[in-house]
Amino acid sequence: MKKIITTEKIPIKMWLDEIEDGALQQAKNLANLAFAFHHIALMPDTHVGFGMPIGGVLATKGVVVVNAVGVDIGCGMCAVKTSLNEISREKLISIMKQIRQAIPVGFNKHKEMQDLNFMPSDYEKLKIVKKEFNNARKSIGTLGGGNHFIELQKGLDGYIWIMLHSGSRNLGLKVAEHYNKIAREKSSEFGQKYGNVPKEWDLAFLPLDTEDGKNYMNEMKYCVEFALANRKLMLDRIKQILNKLFDDSIKYTNFINIAHNYASLETHFGKKVMIHRKGATLASKETIGIIPGNQGSKSYIVKGKGNKESFESCSHGAGRIMGRKEAVKNLDLEKEIKKLRDFGVMHSIRSKADLEEAPGAYKNIDVVMENQKDLVYVLVELTPIAIIKG
């Protein structure tokens, strides 16, 4: 831990030295919620989000805060280790081309609904999920946009790894929007028992003992399962491409999944509370996780240390130092491409618009990892060799 702020109702514990003003104000808003528990934890990748800073961990008593989970419910990482030690550039080019053909990116989705068996079951009683179900069947197995990615990486363990980052696509967005609207509309009613929250904070909540709160939790859990199913399907299709090129000789081990946008009931400091991780991942003892850098830096397979002060959490990545529009406006395209070329990675920056995901838009992953040495052990260091961005 780097710093503790004690000016608010509960402390703000920080695993970073510097924080932008907007993210700090959002953290202070969290710390002044009547139902916030014990302290607020800010991971080393913290930056401003919507309502709650990304990289933040919030514990609450009796309520769930929709924007403290976010709109991409269940967004997270998957990784798997292959038995390959090397891939030639010729095969690498072929692999990336075939992945782009098999996996829609950005706003694109499949033209046809995917097999029903790919979808998590028990959706019939979930209002929004049921309404969006057929659309979700076209979205499963798709990457999405923004900072979502597929990477082939070389580990210091000597093996090639597959890593991908994606979420619940439009399904999570629709669930979040629906229940955040209800939370805002009923804020006065709920505030009588749990304390009023200024509307401008964008931290509307749902009591867990209400029908709305129970419905949100059920639909949120489905979205978390869908996001995992989405990542697994993409991973399976990447494996099929590799198997075809390497004559089914590849073995796959060490499958890892870690989500970073969700809420769950957990026990901390002797009390059962709702833990919101928004751009933060579980790092309990023995939990194996993934901390990616940017497309011009290393990523890490880690094991949690179970640090109680972070609510057993760690960062979900490097974290942004520039917003998307700011990056496009201020970064130099040629310089960013040179960084990636010098790094030796087959990258995805082609035009000015791609600068929103350029290395210069992100924090230094080395600093981020140094700041959370008390949260995780590094198991494997990975260097990207080829990247597809959403």
Order of alpha helices (4+ residues) and beta strands (2+ residues): beta-beta-alpha-beta-beta-beta-beta-alpha-alpha-beta-beta-alpha-alpha-beta-alpha-beta-beta-beta-beta-beta-beta-beta-alpha-alpha-alpha-beta
